[in-house]
Amino acid sequence: MLGFSARKTRAQWEYHNRFLASGARLRFRPHAAHGRPWTSGMEAVYRSHRRDPRVGYAVKNLATGRYLAEFQADKTFFGCSMPKPAVSAVLLEKRQGNLTREEFQNVVYACDRSINAAWFYLMARLNSADEQYFERKYNLPDVQILQNWQSPRFYAEFYERCVNYRLDHGCELLLEAMRRDQYGLGRWVMPASITYIGGKTGNYGEWDHESLFFYHRGTPYAIVLYTRGNFAPGNQLGCMMGGLFRDYCA
């Protein structure tokens, strides 16, 4: 079994010799957390909702594999745009990293700006057998990626596989694309010292979700938050993400 350094080197080789060599390109620069002040009002929102039955979350130390916090972590939620990186990973696995330039570019479009047309383009090239093979191979929770029902634990585990370069194909591309994601509220209230951070959001109707992977003081973490029932008309998502960070990662 390859060690971390060897897995990372392999993923970076693939990134340069397949993704970049294809002519596809990432369009944005990764950006750090923003470090906005944490207020008593944010803390109050977090404390009042951390056991709200409408939410599910998981906080995981990606270095040790230990869950630092869980609440309804195995409950499935309609994912909105959340599965776009996982769909990309399933296609990368199916093709063993050998995508066309157009396919690579649609992975970028799906992950960094969450373009729905790119997501549908990728899903048209997959079936349920591809999804099931991917979940079994990487020992991921059995959720419905293509049918768009996932759990907080699924995405915490998916981020662990990406950050630790445990996927055979596409890790560096997925990480770099998700680091350029232009949405999300949690990164605004995390310390500006966090320079390696990425993730995915999802919102549609009553469903609002946010997830992040990041390094804090040299340790990688994931925070995954799913909600339903019109939970987040304001900044509740940001307050929840910031509160979970302060309680379990800071």
Backbone as CSV, one residue per row, in Angstrom:
resi,resn,N_x,N_y,N_z,CA_x,CA_y,CA_z,C_x,C_y,C_z
1,MET,0.845,-1.195,0.000,0.000,0.000,0.000,0.881,1.245,0.000
2,LEU,0.589,2.202,-0.873,1.388,3.410,-0.968,1.175,4.295,0.247
3,GLY,2.247,4.964,0.705,2.140,5.932,1.770,1.607,7.259,1.258
4,PHE,1.374,8.185,2.188,0.769,9.470,1.830,1.592,10.199,0.773
5,SER,2.889,10.313,0.976,3.732,11.073,0.035,3.688,10.475,-1.363
6,ALA,3.722,9.147,-1.439,3.674,8.490,-2.748,2.314,8.694,-3.409
7,ARG,1.247,8.628,-2.620,-0.098,8.845,-3.174,-0.243,10.280,-3.687
8,LYS,0.268,11.242,-2.929,0.187,12.638,-3.349,0.997,12.866,-4.620
9,THR,2.203,12.304,-4.677,3.036,12.452,-5.872,2.333,11.880,-7.093
10,ARG,1.712,10.704,-6.923,0.975,10.083,-8.031,-0.177,10.973,-8.489
11,ALA,-0.911,11.548,-7.530,-2.051,12.397,-7.868,-1.598,13.675,-8.567
12,GLN,-0.490,14.233,-8.128,0.014,15.450,-8.770,0.518,15.161,-10.174
13,TRP,1.135,13.993,-10.370,1.551,13.609,-11.725,0.329,13.523,-12.636
14,GLU,-0.729,12.880,-12.146,-1.946,12.751,-12.942,-2.538,14.119,-13.250
15,TYR,-2.538,15.012,-12.259,-3.079,16.357,-12.430,-2.362,17.096,-13.562
16,HIS,-1.045,17.021,-13.590,-0.267,17.738,-14.595,-0.305,17.051,-15.954
17,ASN,-0.261,15.732,-15.958,-0.100,15.006,-17.213,-1.414,14.576,-17.851
18,ARG,-2.500,14.714,-17.126,-3.803,14.399,-17.719,-4.709,15.630,-17.732
19,PHE,-4.970,16.202,-16.558,-5.862,17.363,-16.531,-5.247,18.564,-17.254
20,LEU,-4.098,19.042,-16.797,-3.503,20.219,-17.426,-3.094,19.949,-18.871
21,ALA,-2.603,18.747,-19.135,-2.197,18.416,-20.499,-3.386,18.383,-21.464
22,SER,-4.592,18.206,-20.938,-5.780,18.156,-21.795,-6.142,19.524,-22.353
23,GLY,-5.647,20.579,-21.716,-6.018,21.935,-22.122,-7.123,22.527,-21.283
24,ALA,-7.761,21.720,-20.417,-8.766,22.243,-19.489,-8.069,23.073,-18.417
25,ARG,-8.781,24.035,-17.851,-8.163,24.926,-16.882,-9.139,25.273,-15.748
26,LEU,-8.592,25.413,-14.552,-9.323,26.022,-13.452,-9.395,27.522,-13.682
27,ARG,-10.461,28.160,-13.223,-10.683,29.552,-13.606,-10.430,30.558,-12.494
28,PHE,-10.386,30.103,-11.239,-10.226,31.021,-10.126,-8.992,30.647,-9.311
29,ARG,-8.613,31.524,-8.400,-7.555,31.210,-7.453,-8.184,30.707,-6.154
30,PRO,-7.522,29.778,-5.468,-8.023,29.401,-4.140,-7.904,30.586,-3.197
31,HIS,-8.799,30.675,-2.233,-8.748,31.789,-1.306,-8.826,31.280,0.123
32,ALA,-8.272,32.055,1.036,-8.195,31.661,2.445,-9.522,31.923,3.144
33,ALA,-9.616,31.465,4.396,-10.717,31.887,5.251,-10.578,33.393,5.510
34,HIS,-11.661,34.023,5.932,-11.691,35.483,5.954,-11.521,36.088,7.346
35,GLY,-11.794,35.329,8.384,-11.503,35.812,9.726,-12.398,36.919,10.243
36,ARG,-13.660,36.944,9.863,-14.569,37.945,10.424,-14.768,37.690,11.919
37,PRO,-14.975,38.752,12.701,-15.151,38.575,14.153,-16.344,37.686,14.479
38,TRP,-16.164,36.841,15.478,-17.233,35.980,15.976,-17.994,36.755,17.051
39,THR,-19.284,36.915,16.855,-20.070,37.756,17.753,-20.915,36.912,18.707
40,SER,-21.415,37.562,19.747,-22.298,36.873,20.695,-23.587,36.439,20.014
41,GLY,-24.027,37.216,19.022,-25.232,36.830,18.291,-25.020,35.564,17.482
42,MET,-23.857,35.430,16.846,-23.535,34.204,16.112,-23.489,33.018,17.062
43,GLU,-22.863,33.221,18.204,-22.778,32.148,19.191,-24.170,31.719,19.652
44,ALA,-25.062,32.678,19.842,-26.421,32.359,20.279,-27.174,31.551,19.225
45,VAL,-27.001,31.923,17.951,-27.649,31.167,16.875,-27.136,29.729,16.863
46,TYR,-25.836,29.580,16.965,-25.232,28.237,16.978,-25.755,27.419,18.150
47,ARG,-25.731,27.970,19.346,-26.161,27.226,20.538,-27.635,26.839,20.464
48,SER,-28.444,27.664,19.849,-29.874,27.373,19.790,-30.237,26.337,18.731
49,HIS,-29.310,26.079,17.780,-29.632,25.172,16.680,-28.765,23.922,16.624
50,ARG,-27.812,23.778,17.525,-26.880,22.653,17.384,-27.543,21.294,17.614
51,ARG,-28.720,21.254,18.198,-29.499,20.016,18.342,-30.871,20.146,17.689
52,ASP,-30.960,21.031,16.725,-32.203,21.227,15.987,-32.479,19.966,15.171
53,PRO,-33.668,19.395,15.244,-33.955,18.155,14.494,-33.910,18.327,12.989
54,ARG,-33.835,19.551,12.503,-33.759,19.784,11.066,-32.342,19.671,10.529
55,VAL,-31.352,19.513,11.405,-29.963,19.523,10.945,-29.297,18.174,11.174
56,GLY,-28.233,17.953,10.418,-27.338,16.824,10.645,-25.928,17.288,10.347
57,TYR,-24.976,16.880,11.169,-23.608,17.322,10.912,-22.598,16.302,11.392
58,ALA,-21.390,16.461,10.872,-20.255,15.640,11.281,-19.011,16.517,11.237
59,VAL,-18.189,16.400,12.277,-16.892,17.078,12.334,-15.849,15.983,12.501
60,LYS,-14.886,15.942,11.592,-13.924,14.846,11.597,-12.494,15.357,11.512
61,ASN,-11.622,14.784,12.340,-10.188,14.992,12.211,-9.713,14.062,11.103
62,LEU,-9.264,14.621,9.992,-8.920,13.807,8.831,-7.551,13.156,8.952
63,ALA,-6.764,13.571,9.937,-5.465,12.932,10.167,-5.608,11.658,10.986
64,THR,-6.442,11.706,12.020,-6.620,10.542,12.896,-7.798,9.681,12.494
65,GLY,-8.741,10.249,11.717,-9.960,9.531,11.369,-11.024,9.590,12.442
66,ARG,-10.784,10.351,13.509,-11.715,10.394,14.635,-12.796,11.440,14.397
67,TYR,-14.032,11.052,14.692,-15.132,12.016,14.646,-15.133,12.818,15.952
68,LEU,-15.109,14.124,15.814,-15.078,15.015,16.964,-16.482,15.422,17.393
69,ALA,-17.418,15.372,16.470,-18.817,15.684,16.765,-19.690,15.050,15.704
70,GLU,-20.842,14.564,16.138,-21.827,13.996,15.225,-23.220,14.324,15.733
71,PHE,-24.105,14.647,14.831,-25.518,14.787,15.156,-26.303,14.409,13.910
72,GLN,-27.063,13.333,14.005,-27.817,12.815,12.857,-26.910,12.674,11.628
73,ALA,-25.706,12.179,11.875,-24.697,12.115,10.814,-25.030,11.094,9.736
74,ASP,-25.885,10.112,10.047,-26.244,9.098,9.053,-27.609,9.349,8.422
75,LYS,-28.241,10.422,8.809,-29.520,10.780,8.205,-29.287,11.274,6.787
76,THR,-30.121,10.845,5.856,-29.954,11.290,4.472,-30.806,12.530,4.204
77,PHE,-30.234,13.409,3.416,-30.869,14.666,3.040,-30.816,14.802,1.521
78,PHE,-31.798,15.485,0.951,-31.727,15.831,-0.456,-30.565,16.797,-0.632
79,GLY,-29.616,16.459,-1.514,-28.327,17.135,-1.509,-28.223,18.427,-2.285
80,CYS,-29.231,18.774,-3.099,-29.109,19.961,-3.960,-27.827,19.828,-4.790
81,SER,-26.906,20.770,-4.683,-25.666,20.726,-5.468,-24.530,19.991,-4.772
82,MET,-24.759,19.492,-3.585,-23.678,18.873,-2.821,-22.973,17.729,-3.546
83,PRO,-23.659,16.857,-4.300,-22.966,15.692,-4.844,-22.085,15.974,-6.051
84,LYS,-21.993,17.213,-6.508,-21.248,17.476,-7.744,-19.789,17.007,-7.675
85,PRO,-19.037,17.271,-6.607,-17.670,16.718,-6.555,-17.638,15.194,-6.525
86,ALA,-18.579,14.576,-5.801,-18.604,13.115,-5.746,-18.954,12.521,-7.103
87,VAL,-19.886,13.134,-7.819,-20.195,12.682,-9.184,-18.952,12.773,-10.057
88,SER,-18.214,13.869,-9.923,-16.967,14.025,-10.674,-15.990,12.906,-10.335
89,ALA,-15.905,12.561,-9.041,-14.984,11.513,-8.607,-15.383,10.153,-9.181
90,VAL,-16.679,9.891,-9.265,-17.137,8.614,-9.827,-16.743,8.512,-11.293
91,LEU,-16.873,9.599,-12.052,-16.482,9.561,-13.455,-14.964,9.414,-13.598
92,LEU,-14.202,10.104,-12.763,-12.745,9.962,-12.806,-12.326,8.525,-12.513
93,GLU,-13.013,7.890,-11.581,-12.716,6.489,-11.271,-13.080,5.600,-12.456
94,LYS,-14.252,5.826,-13.029,-14.700,4.998,-14.149,-13.726,5.075,-15.315
95,ARG,-13.190,6.264,-15.578,-12.305,6.456,-16.728,-10.829,6.328,-16.348
96,GLN,-10.560,5.977,-15.078,-9.178,5.853,-14.588,-8.370,7.122,-14.854
97,GLY,-9.042,8.255,-14.658,-8.379,9.541,-14.795,-8.228,10.049,-16.210
98,ASN,-8.658,9.265,-17.197,-8.479,9.632,-18.609,-9.744,10.267,-19.174
99,LEU,-9.996,11.499,-18.810,-11.147,12.224,-19.326,-10.737,13.042,-20.543
100,THR,-11.713,13.392,-21.360,-11.461,14.318,-22.457,-11.344,15.735,-21.900
101,ARG,-10.849,16.642,-22.731,-10.768,18.041,-22.295,-12.147,18.550,-21.897
102,GLU,-13.169,18.232,-22.688,-14.519,18.690,-22.387,-15.001,18.119,-21.052
103,GLU,-14.731,16.842,-20.805,-15.143,16.238,-19.538,-14.408,16.864,-18.364
104,PHE,-13.105,17.060,-18.502,-12.350,17.728,-17.442,-12.916,19.122,-17.168
105,GLN,-13.218,19.857,-18.217,-13.717,21.211,-18.022,-15.071,21.205,-17.327
106,ASN,-15.879,20.198,-17.597,-17.166,20.113,-16.917,-17.009,19.730,-15.446
107,VAL,-15.972,18.966,-15.108,-15.660,18.726,-13.693,-15.372,20.052,-12.997
108,VAL,-14.565,20.890,-13.646,-14.251,22.210,-13.084,-15.524,23.037,-12.930
109,TYR,-16.331,23.112,-13.975,-17.551,23.910,-13.918,-18.494,23.425,-12.811
110,ALA,-18.564,22.111,-12.616,-19.455,21.566,-11.595,-18.959,21.867,-10.189
111,CYS,-17.636,21.843,-9.998,-17.083,21.965,-8.641,-16.843,23.398,-8.202
112,ASP,-16.421,24.287,-9.116,-16.040,25.607,-8.614,-17.166,26.629,-8.672
113,ARG,-18.007,26.558,-9.720,-19.135,27.489,-9.786,-20.475,26.779,-9.716
114,SER,-20.438,25.482,-9.527,-21.652,24.698,-9.306,-22.654,24.840,-10.452
115,ILE,-22.160,24.771,-11.687,-23.027,24.928,-12.852,-23.822,23.641,-13.074
116,ASN,-25.131,23.756,-13.064,-25.980,22.566,-13.160,-25.815,21.839,-14.488
117,ALA,-25.653,22.571,-15.573,-25.513,21.923,-16.879,-24.290,21.009,-16.899
118,ALA,-23.211,21.419,-16.224,-22.012,20.586,-16.161,-22.276,19.326,-15.339
119,TRP,-23.019,19.460,-14.265,-23.394,18.322,-13.413,-24.197,17.309,-14.227
120,PHE,-25.198,17.774,-14.959,-26.019,16.871,-15.764,-25.177,16.202,-16.853
121,TYR,-24.241,16.942,-17.414,-23.325,16.399,-18.422,-22.545,15.220,-17.841
122,LEU,-22.029,15.375,-16.626,-21.248,14.310,-15.990,-22.131,13.114,-15.654
123,MET,-23.316,13.371,-15.116,-24.199,12.266,-14.719,-24.664,11.449,-15.910
124,ALA,-24.773,12.071,-17.076,-25.204,11.345,-18.280,-24.204,10.265,-18.671
125,ARG,-22.997,10.328,-18.135,-21.945,9.359,-18.451,-21.796,8.285,-17.383
126,LEU,-22.725,8.252,-16.418,-22.636,7.327,-15.291,-23.924,6.559,-15.108
127,ASN,-23.829,5.445,-14.373,-25.017,4.695,-13.996,-24.875,4.209,-12.559
128,SER,-25.897,3.559,-12.050,-25.892,3.142,-10.649,-24.780,2.148,-10.348
129,ALA,-24.417,1.316,-11.322,-23.326,0.360,-11.098,-22.000,1.085,-10.878
130,ASP,-21.772,2.187,-11.587,-20.557,2.978,-11.388,-20.517,3.552,-9.971
131,GLU,-21.645,4.065,-9.534,-21.738,4.630,-8.182,-21.488,3.562,-7.116
132,GLN,-22.122,2.412,-7.263,-21.971,1.357,-6.265,-20.540,0.827,-6.217
133,TYR,-19.920,0.703,-7.375,-18.518,0.269,-7.410,-17.629,1.264,-6.673
134,PHE,-17.847,2.533,-6.912,-17.057,3.584,-6.270,-17.215,3.538,-4.753
135,GLU,-18.434,3.431,-4.271,-18.676,3.393,-2.822,-18.047,2.168,-2.177
136,ARG,-18.169,1.016,-2.840,-17.579,-0.210,-2.282,-16.066,-0.140,-2.280
137,LYS,-15.494,0.300,-3.385,-14.034,0.324,-3.493,-13.409,1.197,-2.429
138,TYR,-14.025,2.334,-2.137,-13.434,3.273,-1.190,-14.105,3.249,0.183
139,ASN,-14.886,2.191,0.412,-15.496,1.978,1.726,-16.249,3.215,2.206
140,LEU,-17.084,3.742,1.337,-17.893,4.917,1.648,-19.308,4.493,2.023
141,PRO,-20.009,5.284,2.822,-21.399,4.953,3.153,-22.242,4.769,1.897
142,ASP,-23.168,3.842,1.973,-24.037,3.517,0.844,-25.158,4.549,0.773
143,VAL,-24.933,5.598,-0.018,-25.950,6.627,-0.228,-26.271,6.689,-1.718
144,GLN,-27.186,7.557,-2.069,-27.603,7.669,-3.470,-26.992,8.931,-4.077
145,ILE,-25.770,8.791,-4.568,-25.069,9.948,-5.116,-25.818,10.487,-6.336
146,LEU,-26.131,9.615,-7.272,-26.764,10.059,-8.514,-28.223,10.465,-8.311
147,GLN,-28.886,9.837,-7.359,-30.270,10.200,-7.053,-30.354,11.362,-6.069
148,ASN,-29.190,11.812,-5.599,-29.059,13.041,-4.814,-29.621,12.947,-3.392
149,TRP,-29.245,11.874,-2.715,-29.526,11.741,-1.283,-28.237,11.304,-0.596
150,GLN,-27.713,12.164,0.278,-26.475,11.858,0.977,-26.631,12.139,2.458
151,SER,-25.620,11.760,3.218,-25.586,11.999,4.656,-24.357,12.823,5.000
152,PRO,-24.361,13.497,6.164,-23.145,14.188,6.598,-21.936,13.255,6.680
153,ARG,-22.144,12.022,7.134,-21.012,11.102,7.236,-20.422,10.776,5.864
154,PHE,-21.283,10.637,4.874,-20.765,10.341,3.535,-19.770,11.405,3.108
155,TYR,-20.147,12.680,3.249,-19.240,13.717,2.754,-18.021,13.897,3.635
156,ALA,-18.135,13.665,4.930,-16.942,13.692,5.782,-15.958,12.605,5.348
157,GLU,-16.488,11.422,5.023,-15.631,10.332,4.558,-15.067,10.634,3.164
158,PHE,-15.879,11.200,2.299,-15.402,11.558,0.965,-14.257,12.558,1.048
159,TYR,-14.399,13.574,1.895,-13.314,14.545,2.057,-12.061,13.881,2.619
160,GLU,-12.229,12.926,3.522,-11.063,12.214,4.045,-10.329,11.498,2.929
161,ARG,-11.059,10.856,2.026,-10.413,10.148,0.921,-9.672,11.132,0.014
162,CYS,-10.253,12.316,-0.217,-9.611,13.298,-1.089,-8.376,13.911,-0.427
163,VAL,-8.526,14.396,0.785,-7.427,15.106,1.456,-6.241,14.189,1.702
164,ASN,-6.498,12.919,1.961,-5.419,11.960,2.189,-4.999,11.217,0.928
165,TYR,-5.492,11.671,-0.226,-5.113,11.106,-1.527,-5.373,9.601,-1.584
166,ARG,-6.530,9.176,-1.090,-6.864,7.752,-1.085,-7.701,7.334,-2.288
167,LEU,-8.146,8.278,-3.100,-8.784,7.922,-4.361,-7.691,7.668,-5.380
168,ASP,-7.850,6.664,-6.193,-6.824,6.340,-7.182,-6.724,7.381,-8.289
169,HIS,-7.820,8.111,-8.524,-7.828,9.055,-9.643,-8.539,10.347,-9.258
170,GLY,-7.903,11.461,-9.621,-8.557,12.764,-9.541,-8.414,13.531,-8.253
171,CYS,-7.687,13.021,-7.264,-7.637,13.705,-5.968,-7.153,15.149,-6.099
172,GLU,-6.034,15.358,-6.772,-5.485,16.722,-6.847,-6.432,17.648,-7.592
173,LEU,-7.031,17.170,-8.664,-7.991,17.982,-9.403,-9.193,18.329,-8.534
174,LEU,-9.761,17.347,-7.842,-10.931,17.598,-7.000,-10.605,18.589,-5.893
175,LEU,-9.464,18.409,-5.232,-9.077,19.323,-4.157,-8.912,20.744,-4.689
176,GLU,-8.201,20.886,-5.796,-7.958,22.222,-6.335,-9.253,22.860,-6.833
177,ALA,-10.129,22.077,-7.440,-11.408,22.630,-7.903,-12.268,23.066,-6.724
178,MET,-12.347,22.247,-5.676,-13.174,22.605,-4.514,-12.572,23.756,-3.726
179,ARG,-11.259,23.946,-3.782,-10.646,25.099,-3.124,-11.005,26.404,-3.831
180,ARG,-11.472,26.306,-5.052,-11.864,27.492,-5.810,-13.371,27.722,-5.785
181,ASP,-14.086,26.928,-5.022,-15.530,27.118,-4.882,-15.815,28.560,-4.452
182,GLN,-16.747,29.210,-5.113,-16.996,30.635,-4.877,-18.118,30.913,-3.885
183,TYR,-18.629,29.885,-3.255,-19.793,30.072,-2.396,-19.466,29.632,-0.966
184,GLY,-20.413,29.770,-0.085,-20.236,29.292,1.280,-20.096,30.422,2.276
185,LEU,-20.582,30.164,3.495,-20.579,31.160,4.563,-19.615,30.825,5.688
186,GLY,-19.307,29.537,5.875,-18.473,29.127,6.995,-17.079,29.711,6.951
187,ARG,-16.500,29.804,5.749,-15.122,30.298,5.643,-15.006,31.754,6.088
188,TRP,-16.130,32.502,6.081,-16.068,33.913,6.473,-15.745,34.088,7.953
189,VAL,-16.152,33.142,8.782,-15.954,33.318,10.225,-14.840,32.443,10.773
190,MET,-14.104,31.754,9.916,-12.941,31.000,10.359,-11.698,31.883,10.283
191,PRO,-10.662,31.572,11.051,-9.480,32.445,11.106,-8.820,32.608,9.752
192,ALA,-8.358,33.830,9.483,-7.687,34.109,8.221,-6.373,33.353,8.092
193,SER,-5.878,32.784,9.192,-4.662,31.967,9.142,-4.887,30.657,8.386
194,ILE,-6.152,30.277,8.169,-6.465,29.069,7.408,-6.378,29.406,5.929
195,THR,-5.326,28.954,5.295,-5.103,29.275,3.887,-5.447,28.117,2.949
196,TYR,-5.524,26.900,3.487,-5.900,25.739,2.676,-7.304,25.344,3.099
197,ILE,-8.289,25.696,2.266,-9.690,25.451,2.625,-10.511,25.323,1.345
198,GLY,-11.452,24.411,1.351,-12.331,24.228,0.209,-13.570,23.475,0.638
199,GLY,-14.470,23.262,-0.294,-15.677,22.528,0.061,-16.755,22.659,-0.980
200,LYS,-17.996,22.434,-0.537,-19.152,22.473,-1.440,-20.378,22.881,-0.645
201,THR,-21.257,23.604,-1.313,-22.526,24.019,-0.726,-23.674,23.462,-1.569
202,GLY,-24.877,23.563,-1.020,-26.063,23.173,-1.766,-27.275,23.896,-1.214
203,ASN,-28.124,24.392,-2.084,-29.378,24.998,-1.613,-30.432,24.902,-2.704
204,TYR,-31.620,24.547,-2.274,-32.757,24.455,-3.174,-34.002,24.323,-2.318
205,GLY,-34.942,25.256,-2.468,-36.171,25.175,-1.696,-35.888,25.150,-0.205
206,GLU,-36.376,24.115,0.455,-36.211,24.030,1.903,-34.850,23.487,2.339
207,TRP,-33.993,23.106,1.402,-32.730,22.447,1.715,-31.564,23.430,1.614
208,ASP,-30.736,23.479,2.671,-29.547,24.335,2.677,-28.408,23.582,3.347
209,HIS,-27.269,23.476,2.647,-26.154,22.676,3.155,-24.826,23.398,2.943
210,GLU,-23.860,23.060,3.798,-22.511,23.572,3.614,-21.512,22.554,4.148
211,SER,-20.360,22.490,3.488,-19.308,21.573,3.941,-17.957,22.173,3.613
212,LEU,-16.975,21.888,4.467,-15.621,22.405,4.284,-14.593,21.351,4.677
213,PHE,-13.470,21.351,3.986,-12.269,20.665,4.460,-11.185,21.737,4.554
214,PHE,-10.283,21.608,5.520,-9.292,22.663,5.718,-8.187,22.157,6.647
215,TYR,-7.073,22.878,6.621,-5.982,22.646,7.561,-5.972,23.766,8.590
216,HIS,-5.977,23.394,9.864,-5.859,24.368,10.959,-4.713,23.927,11.865
217,ARG,-3.687,24.768,11.952,-2.498,24.459,12.741,-1.893,23.107,12.339
218,GLY,-1.887,22.883,11.035,-1.248,21.696,10.493,-2.082,20.440,10.499
219,THR,-3.292,20.497,11.015,-4.170,19.323,11.078,-5.339,19.482,10.118
220,PRO,-5.627,18.465,9.296,-6.769,18.555,8.387,-8.079,18.161,9.083
221,TYR,-9.121,18.907,8.794,-10.451,18.653,9.353,-11.494,18.715,8.233
222,ALA,-12.661,18.143,8.532,-13.849,18.335,7.696,-15.015,18.685,8.604
223,ILE,-15.818,19.641,8.168,-17.093,19.953,8.816,-18.160,19.864,7.739
224,VAL,-19.163,19.037,7.959,-20.236,18.834,6.983,-21.568,19.090,7.672
225,LEU,-22.372,19.968,7.105,-23.653,20.359,7.685,-24.744,20.258,6.626
226,TYR,-25.744,19.443,6.898,-26.937,19.358,6.061,-28.135,19.867,6.865
227,THR,-29.080,20.547,6.194,-30.280,21.028,6.885,-31.492,20.894,5.963
228,ARG,-32.651,20.905,6.576,-33.898,20.927,5.812,-34.911,21.805,6.548
229,GLY,-36.050,22.058,5.903,-37.103,22.813,6.564,-36.863,24.304,6.574
230,ASN,-36.261,24.830,5.503,-35.983,26.264,5.427,-35.218,26.748,6.648
231,PHE,-34.191,26.019,6.971,-33.396,26.305,8.154,-32.589,27.582,8.027
232,ALA,-32.189,27.955,6.827,-31.155,28.984,6.681,-31.572,30.152,5.796
233,PRO,-32.609,30.917,6.161,-32.935,32.099,5.367,-31.940,33.231,5.570
234,GLY,-31.204,33.227,6.695,-30.200,34.254,6.982,-28.823,33.650,7.033
235,ASN,-28.097,33.864,8.127,-26.721,33.390,8.240,-26.608,32.188,9.180
236,GLN,-27.683,31.424,9.355,-27.609,30.283,10.259,-26.531,29.284,9.853
237,LEU,-26.365,29.067,8.549,-25.336,28.128,8.102,-23.953,28.588,8.542
238,GLY,-23.658,29.861,8.337,-22.367,30.387,8.743,-22.157,30.290,10.243
239,CYS,-23.197,30.577,11.011,-23.097,30.482,12.474,-22.862,29.042,12.910
240,MET,-23.559,28.107,12.281,-23.370,26.701,12.627,-21.960,26.233,12.283
241,MET,-21.486,26.572,11.106,-20.146,26.149,10.703,-19.093,26.774,11.607
242,GLY,-19.244,28.064,11.894,-18.287,28.722,12.769,-18.314,28.189,14.186
243,GLY,-19.521,27.888,14.688,-19.628,27.337,16.034,-19.026,25.943,16.138
244,LEU,-19.278,25.109,15.150,-18.682,23.768,15.160,-17.165,23.838,15.091
245,PHE,-16.645,24.772,14.298,-15.203,24.961,14.240,-14.650,25.361,15.608
246,ARG,-15.281,26.329,16.246,-14.774,26.842,17.516,-14.853,25.780,18.623
247,ASP,-15.922,24.984,18.601,-16.082,23.966,19.640,-15.151,22.762,19.454
248,TYR,-14.890,22.376,18.211,-14.228,21.065,18.003,-12.899,21.116,17.253
249,CYS,-12.582,22.245,16.607,-11.338,22.299,15.830,-10.350,23.354,16.332
250,ALA,-10.856,24.420,16.924,-9.990,25.545,17.328,-9.115,25.142,18.505
